[in-house]
């Protein structure tokens, strides 16, 4: 997957997460925080070519910000990365609002990490983190409860939906996480509420991008795109929207092997040809 497509995928995920994360709570992860008010863009100025964007940035209902990152390793390098993120976020928010923001650093560790130091002291400042260790959650119990409720046609709680997203992270190693993502996808297909299904799929896409191989992540994206809600995610960018947005939408659809006849149901021949040309030239449409 090219870097351009990867960043377009991030844009898709951001749009979906913006819709479905509002008013959600972190209580499902054992964190006593205000509910999410808004999902904020995760792109930052001066990011080096080989540096990934942070995973999530939320504005909470009390006016504070939550920077959330998922990690499968416990090391100082990651803590330095968080300090870098926080400095850039502070600069951006100060320039936008004229105030120094209050930022919470939340690290969600996969089952690969059982314990980690919650702070980094560099003398002039201390980075304090709120941590979640997914390996501690009763993953199999949650999975079986959700499976039983969906089988009975019962509605899932907000906590169960939040837990379902991070369930694959309880596994150790890439292969086990991939199997975990696939298992949750198959379970989520039985969620009757489209908005709730969209929420779970979007969360799984974020996890797939970060924790499993590129080819495996693409396979998961294709599987999600075969569902009705998955198509709603990947066909983002309305037919009557700006030309650039239409082309980016078609580029993404081509990238996920959606048939051309299906693409032409929503977009013009011209949009399709321009998207093909952009893919051939490996240009990022920004």
C-alpha positions as CSV (number, residue, x, y, z in Angstrom):
1,X,0.0,0.0,0.0
2,X,1.5,3.4,-1.0
3,X,2.0,6.1,1.5
4,X,-0.6,8.2,-0.3
5,X,-3.3,5.6,0.0
6,X,-2.3,5.0,3.6
7,X,-2.9,8.7,4.4
8,X,-6.2,8.7,2.5
9,X,-7.2,5.7,4.6
10,X,-6.5,7.7,7.7
11,X,-8.7,10.5,6.3
12,X,-11.5,8.1,5.8
13,X,-11.1,6.8,9.4
14,X,-11.1,10.3,10.8
15,X,-14.3,11.2,9.1
16,X,-16.0,8.0,10.4
17,X,-14.6,8.3,13.9
18,X,-15.7,12.0,14.0
19,X,-19.3,10.8,13.5
20,X,-19.4,7.8,15.8
21,X,-17.1,8.7,18.8
22,X,-19.0,11.7,20.0
23,X,-20.3,11.4,23.5
24,X,-18.6,8.0,24.0
25,X,-17.0,7.3,27.4
26,X,-13.6,5.8,28.3
27,X,-15.2,4.0,31.3
28,X,-15.1,0.8,29.3
29,X,-11.3,0.9,29.5
30,X,-11.3,1.6,33.2
31,X,-10.5,5.4,32.9
32,X,-12.5,8.0,34.7
33,X,-12.6,10.8,32.1
34,X,-15.2,13.1,30.7
35,X,-17.1,11.9,27.6
36,X,-15.7,12.7,24.1
37,X,-17.1,16.0,22.7
38,X,-15.2,16.0,19.4
39,X,-12.7,14.0,17.4
40,X,-9.8,16.3,16.2
41,X,-7.4,15.9,13.3
42,X,-4.3,13.9,14.1
43,X,-2.0,15.4,11.4
44,X,0.7,17.6,12.8
45,X,3.1,20.1,11.3
46,X,6.7,19.1,10.7
47,X,6.1,15.4,10.9
48,X,9.1,13.5,9.4
49,X,8.6,11.3,6.4
50,X,8.9,8.0,8.3
51,X,6.8,9.2,11.3
52,X,3.2,8.0,11.6
53,X,0.5,10.3,12.8
54,X,-0.8,9.9,16.4
55,X,-3.7,7.5,16.7
56,X,-6.4,9.7,18.2
57,X,-6.9,13.2,19.5
58,X,-10.1,14.0,21.4
59,X,-11.7,17.2,22.8
60,X,-13.5,16.1,26.0
61,X,-16.6,17.6,27.5
62,X,-14.7,19.4,30.2
63,X,-12.6,21.3,27.7
64,X,-9.5,19.2,28.1
65,X,-7.8,17.2,25.4
66,X,-7.0,13.5,25.3
67,X,-4.2,12.2,23.1
68,X,-4.7,8.4,22.8
69,X,-2.0,6.1,21.4
70,X,-2.0,2.4,21.1
71,X,1.3,0.6,21.8
72,X,2.6,-3.0,21.7
73,X,6.0,-2.1,23.2
74,X,7.1,-0.4,26.4
75,X,10.1,1.8,25.8
76,X,11.6,5.3,26.3
77,X,11.5,6.0,22.6
78,X,7.7,5.9,22.6
79,X,7.6,8.3,25.6
80,X,9.8,10.8,23.7
81,X,7.5,10.5,20.8
82,X,4.5,11.4,23.1
83,X,6.4,14.5,24.3
84,X,7.0,15.5,20.7
85,X,3.3,15.0,19.9
86,X,2.3,17.1,22.9
87,X,4.6,19.9,22.0
88,X,3.1,20.1,18.5
89,X,-0.5,19.8,19.7
90,X,0.1,22.6,22.2
91,X,1.6,24.8,19.5
92,X,-1.3,24.1,17.2
93,X,-4.0,24.6,19.7
94,X,-2.4,27.8,21.2
95,X,-2.2,29.3,17.7
96,X,-5.8,28.4,17.1
97,X,-7.3,29.5,20.4
98,X,-4.8,31.7,22.2
99,X,-4.8,29.5,25.3
100,X,-2.4,26.8,26.6
101,X,-4.4,23.5,26.4
102,X,-4.7,20.9,29.2
103,X,-3.7,17.6,27.6
104,X,-4.2,14.1,28.9
105,X,-1.8,11.4,27.6
106,X,-3.5,8.1,27.4
107,X,-1.6,5.0,26.4
108,X,-3.5,1.8,25.6
109,X,-1.1,-1.1,25.7
110,X,-1.8,-4.4,23.9
111,X,-1.5,-7.8,25.5
112,X,2.2,-7.7,24.6
113,X,2.8,-5.3,27.6
114,X,1.9,-6.3,31.2
115,X,3.3,-3.3,33.0
116,X,4.9,0.1,32.2
117,X,6.2,3.1,34.1
118,X,3.5,5.8,34.0
119,X,5.9,8.8,33.8
120,X,9.1,10.2,32.2
121,X,11.1,12.8,34.2
122,X,13.5,14.8,32.1
123,X,14.3,17.3,34.8
124,X,12.6,20.5,33.6
125,X,9.3,18.6,32.9
126,X,7.5,15.4,33.7
127,X,5.4,13.4,31.2
128,X,2.5,11.7,33.1
129,X,0.5,9.1,31.4
130,X,-2.8,7.3,32.1
131,X,-2.4,3.7,31.0
132,X,-4.7,0.9,30.0
133,X,-3.4,-2.7,29.8
134,X,-5.7,-4.5,27.4
135,X,-4.2,-7.9,28.4
136,X,-6.0,-7.4,31.8
137,X,-9.5,-7.3,30.4
138,X,-11.5,-10.6,30.3
139,X,-11.4,-10.8,26.5
140,X,-13.0,-14.2,26.0
141,X,-15.7,-13.4,28.5
142,X,-16.6,-10.2,26.6
143,X,-16.5,-11.9,23.2
144,X,-18.9,-14.7,24.4
145,X,-21.2,-12.2,26.0
146,X,-21.4,-10.1,22.9
147,X,-21.8,-13.2,20.7
148,X,-24.7,-14.4,22.9
149,X,-26.5,-11.0,22.9
150,X,-26.2,-10.7,19.2
151,X,-27.5,-14.2,18.7
152,X,-30.5,-13.3,20.9
153,X,-31.1,-10.1,19.0
154,X,-30.2,-8.0,22.1
155,X,-28.8,-4.5,21.8
156,X,-25.1,-4.0,22.9
157,X,-24.2,-1.5,25.5
158,X,-21.9,1.4,24.8
159,X,-19.3,-0.3,27.0
160,X,-19.5,-3.5,25.0
161,X,-19.0,-1.6,21.8
162,X,-16.0,0.2,23.1
163,X,-14.5,-3.1,24.4
164,X,-15.2,-4.8,21.2
165,X,-12.9,-2.5,19.3
166,X,-9.9,-3.2,21.5
167,X,-10.6,-6.9,22.0
168,X,-8.0,-8.0,19.3
169,X,-5.4,-6.0,21.2
170,X,-5.6,-8.4,24.1
171,X,-3.7,-10.9,21.9
172,X,0.1,-11.1,21.8
173,X,1.9,-10.9,18.5
174,X,0.8,-9.8,15.0
175,X,-0.7,-13.1,13.8
176,X,-2.9,-13.4,16.9
177,X,-4.0,-9.8,16.6
178,X,-5.0,-10.4,13.0
179,X,-7.0,-13.4,13.9
180,X,-8.6,-11.4,16.7
181,X,-9.6,-8.6,14.2
182,X,-11.1,-11.1,11.8
183,X,-13.0,-12.7,14.6
184,X,-14.5,-9.4,15.7
185,X,-15.3,-8.4,12.1
186,X,-17.4,-11.6,11.8
187,X,-19.1,-10.8,15.0
188,X,-19.7,-7.2,14.1
189,X,-21.4,-8.2,10.9
190,X,-24.3,-9.3,13.1
191,X,-24.8,-5.9,14.7
192,X,-28.2,-4.7,13.5
193,X,-27.7,-1.0,14.2
194,X,-25.7,0.4,11.2
195,X,-24.2,3.3,13.2
196,X,-22.9,0.9,15.9
197,X,-21.5,-1.4,13.2
198,X,-19.8,1.5,11.6
199,X,-18.3,2.5,14.9
200,X,-16.8,-1.0,15.4
201,X,-15.5,-1.2,11.9
202,X,-13.8,2.2,12.1
203,X,-12.1,1.3,15.3
204,X,-10.9,-2.0,13.8
205,X,-9.4,-0.2,10.8
206,X,-7.3,2.0,13.1
207,X,-6.0,-1.1,14.9
208,X,-5.3,-2.9,11.6
209,X,-3.3,0.0,10.3
210,X,-1.0,-0.1,13.3
211,X,-0.6,-3.6,14.5
212,X,-0.7,-6.1,11.6
213,X,1.1,-6.4,8.3
214,X,0.1,-4.2,5.3
215,X,-1.1,-7.1,3.1
216,X,-3.1,-8.5,6.0
217,X,-4.6,-5.0,6.8
218,X,-5.6,-4.7,3.2
219,X,-7.3,-8.0,3.3
220,X,-9.3,-6.9,6.3
221,X,-10.2,-3.7,4.6
222,X,-11.5,-5.6,1.6
223,X,-13.5,-7.8,3.9
224,X,-15.1,-4.8,5.6
225,X,-15.7,-3.2,2.2
226,X,-17.9,-6.1,1.2
227,X,-20.5,-5.3,3.9
228,X,-23.1,-2.6,3.4
229,X,-21.7,-0.4,6.2
230,X,-18.2,-1.0,5.0
231,X,-19.1,0.4,1.6
232,X,-20.6,3.4,3.4
233,X,-17.2,3.9,4.9
234,X,-15.1,3.5,1.8
235,X,-17.5,5.2,-0.6
236,X,-17.0,8.4,1.5
237,X,-17.0,11.6,-0.5
238,X,-20.5,12.5,-1.9
239,X,-21.1,12.3,-5.6
240,X,-21.9,16.0,-5.7
241,X,-18.9,17.0,-3.6
242,X,-15.8,18.9,-4.7
243,X,-13.9,17.3,-7.6
244,X,-10.8,16.6,-5.5
245,X,-12.9,14.8,-2.9
246,X,-14.6,12.7,-5.6
247,X,-11.3,11.6,-7.1
248,X,-9.8,10.7,-3.7
249,X,-12.9,8.7,-3.0
250,X,-12.6,6.8,-6.3
251,X,-8.8,6.2,-5.7
252,X,-9.7,4.6,-2.3
253,X,-12.4,2.4,-3.9
254,X,-9.9,1.3,-6.6
255,X,-7.3,0.7,-3.9
256,X,-9.7,-1.7,-2.1
257,X,-10.7,-3.6,-5.3
258,X,-14.2,-2.4,-5.5
259,X,-15.5,-3.3,-9.0
260,X,-15.6,-0.5,-11.5
261,X,-19.2,-1.0,-12.3
262,X,-20.1,-0.4,-8.7
263,X,-17.9,2.7,-8.7
264,X,-19.7,4.0,-11.8
265,X,-23.0,3.7,-9.9
266,X,-21.9,6.8,-7.9
267,X,-19.2,8.5,-9.9
268,X,-18.6,9.5,-13.5
269,X,-16.4,7.9,-16.1
270,X,-14.3,11.1,-15.9
271,X,-13.8,10.6,-12.1
272,X,-12.8,7.0,-12.7
273,X,-10.3,7.8,-15.4
274,X,-8.7,10.6,-13.4
275,X,-8.4,8.3,-10.3
276,X,-6.8,5.6,-12.4
277,X,-4.3,8.2,-13.8
278,X,-3.5,9.4,-10.3
279,X,-2.8,5.8,-9.1
280,X,-0.6,5.1,-12.1
281,X,1.4,8.2,-11.4
282,X,1.5,7.4,-7.7
283,X,0.4,11.0,-6.8
284,X,-1.1,11.9,-3.5
285,X,-4.2,14.0,-4.2
286,X,-4.1,16.9,-1.7
